[in-house]
């Protein structure tokens, strides 16, 4: 890994969004508490969601960022990473 990379492999939470409401309801800020299941990034998404899933799904994972990455002027390289330990990737 390079100096400014963070290993995000492992387990994530995933949730389907059959009505495509996640953006309108800002799930990237406050995720719904129910409906999440475990998923592994080293396996196809169909293992977690099933082969019949078609449509939008959301992935979530908490990660600790080094404090120096959050210092003014440091620039995270990803505009969706905020001071809260949450990232929205889409």
N, C-alpha and C positions, 0 to 999 in steps of 0.2 A: 504494500500500500504506500502511496505517496504521503507526504507530510500532512496534507489537508484532506485526506480521505477518511471516512468512517465506515467500518465494516458493518453492514446491515443485513447480512445473511442470518439465518436462523428462523425462529418462529415469528410470525406476524398474526394479526387478527384480520379476518376478512368478513365482509358482510355484503350481501346482495342488496341492490337498490332497484327493485322491479318497477317502481313508479318514477324513477329518475328524479328524486326529490333532494338528493344530497347537496347539490350546489345551492339550490334555492333556500334550503334550511341550514346552510353553512356548516355541514358536518365536519369540515376541515377546522372549524373553530371549537365546536362543542359536539363531539360525536354522540350518537344515540347510545344508551347504556345496554340495550338488549339486541339480540340478533347476531352477535359476533361469534365466529368459530375460529379455531386455530388453523393455520396454514403454514406450510414450510416453503421457503423460497427455492429450495433445491428440488422441488417436485412440481409437476404441472398443476395449474390451478384447478383442473377438473377433479383432482383427487379431493380437494376441499369442497368444491362447489357442485360437483357432479357434471357428467357429460351433457346433461340436458339444459344447463344454465346458458342463457344467451341474454346479454344486456350488460348493464352497468353494475360494477361492484367496487367496493372501497376497501383499501388495505390500511392498516394502522399499526404503528410500532413506536414505542417510546425509545428514545436514545439519549444518552448523556453526551452533550457536546463539550469539548474542552473550553474552559472559560476564556482562553485567549482568542478563540474563534468569535466570541461575542463582543470583543472590545471594539470601540469605535474605530472605524477605518480598516478593520481586519477583513471585512467582506467575506461572507460565507461561500460565495460562488453559487448560491441557490437562493433566489429571491423569496421562496416560499418558507424558508426556515426562519423562525422567529425566536425571540428570547424564551418563550415557553418551550419545553422539550417536545414539541410536536412539529411535524413537517407534513405539508400537503403536497403530494406529487400527483400530477394528472396529465 
